[in-house]
Amino acid sequence: MAARRAAVKAGPGRRLTLLPRGGHTARVRMIAGRFRGQGILAPRGLSTRPTSDRVREALFSILGDVAGLDVLDLFAGSGALGLEALSRGARSAVFVDQARAAIAAVTDNVATLGVGEEATVRAAEAGAALRALGREGRAFGLVFLDPPYASAEAGALLSELLAQRLLTPGAWIVLEHASRGDAPAPAGLELRFVRTYGDTALTFYRWPGQEAT
């Protein structure tokens, strides 16, 4: 029997055919909401680092109500952050990653949870995805940014979010990074606070203005 293949949206009017599914391990679960307790796939290997259940639970406890928000999940990996937001009532989520294994995993997870009408999966480099979303006139009330810990991209990507006008007034941006490093502080964003969980830190930024709705 031929191996199953997954196809995901790579951009307007285009589709990307992926390698056969496989190489995933179910080790992430939804914390709360309509999918509470349901397991999802995470890509196997060292290139993707799923946010732990403990850190995700703390993150969403800090954010509070995310119902009705449009969410952008950059470096999505398994898609656990964006899917958790959907589970808790977010209106939509865009998942971006350039790793083939990650795209395959998040595509499977979207299908498993039955959120295809609420989710878009894009195989793209993060900066290119932000520019494309800007051209489309998209805007988000919540952005998750989880680049590789050794990457120096975070500051540039935060600035690109502003340059492309991708944030609604009052939007939250959550950057996950190594606790031993300092988070960037780009002009135009309010750095509200940092929370540390072992080797992981979460830095919360706010785009000034009225509350995101």
Secondary structure, 3 states (H helix, E strand, C coil): CCCCCCEEEEECCEEEECCCCCCEEEEEECCCCCCCCCEEEEECCCCCCCCCHHHHHHHHHHHCCCCCCEEEEECCCCCHHHHHHHHCCCCEEEEEECCHHHHHHHHHHHHHHCCCCCEEEEECCHHHHHHHHHHCCCCEEEEEECCCCCCCCHHHHHHHHHHCCCEEEEEEEEEEEECCCCCCCCCCCEEEEEEEECCEEEEEEECCCCCCC
